[in-house]
Amino acid sequence: MNWKRGLLIFLGVLVSIPVLFVLALLFFPRPGNLTPDHVYEGSAQAINYCQLPILDGSGLLAKEIPQGHTPNCGYEVFPKPFLAGCTEPLPEGATDMRGLWMARSRSDGSLGHIERIEQCGNRYVVTSSGVVHDMTTDGKLSGASNDVRPVTLGSFNFCIRTSATTKWIDGRLQFNAVGLVPVVKRYMEGDVLKWEYPGIGTTSMERICQLPE
């Protein structure tokens, strides 16, 4: 009987380690928000996202710009670009997905979904639906996004921390939740941006130049 009890304890510890690890990543406080105030001041409405900066190395490097974060539990006004002034070339194997995109077909039927993608060096920033995902594309936890996701359970509202790493694989950007679980995959097919999400399916997006009114 003692060996059975020991086995149960061992299995319990084995199962609890990854669970505690994930809970710590989800609920541990995010790093201090170093995003400049001007990013959330004024309007990004007049920006033409079809006029993309040339990544020729003449400006800032990606590492010189602090990581962007979602303010509170979601922004109320669409922020200005986080990587403004950065002109570091993309790393080898990366695909240029920069621009403003609107969903033209989506498995769950919710058309009109808008995303802005910024890239510079190994930085990749997605701004959409109240949240900001700013991360490096080297697959390291040190460059993972540190953001939030609003969740409603009955009459209670929660702001759960999210974290993901990204890495280029054959020209496609693979997102791994907490650096472990494969989730979103983003890639280009011609002029169409596509991303796949478990449980939602594939979303196809077309380029637009300015934020809709």
ABEGO torsion letter per residue (X at the ends): XAAAAAAAAAAAAAAAAAAAAAAAAAABBBBBBABBAAAABEBAAABBAABBBBBAGABBBAAABBBBBBBEAEBABBBBBAABGBABBBBBGBBBABEBBBBABBAAGBBGBBBBBBBBEABBBBBBGGBBBBBBAAGBAAABBBBBBBBBBEABBBBBBBBBBBBBBGGBBBBBBGGABBBBBBBBBEABBBBBBBGAEBBBBBBBABBBX
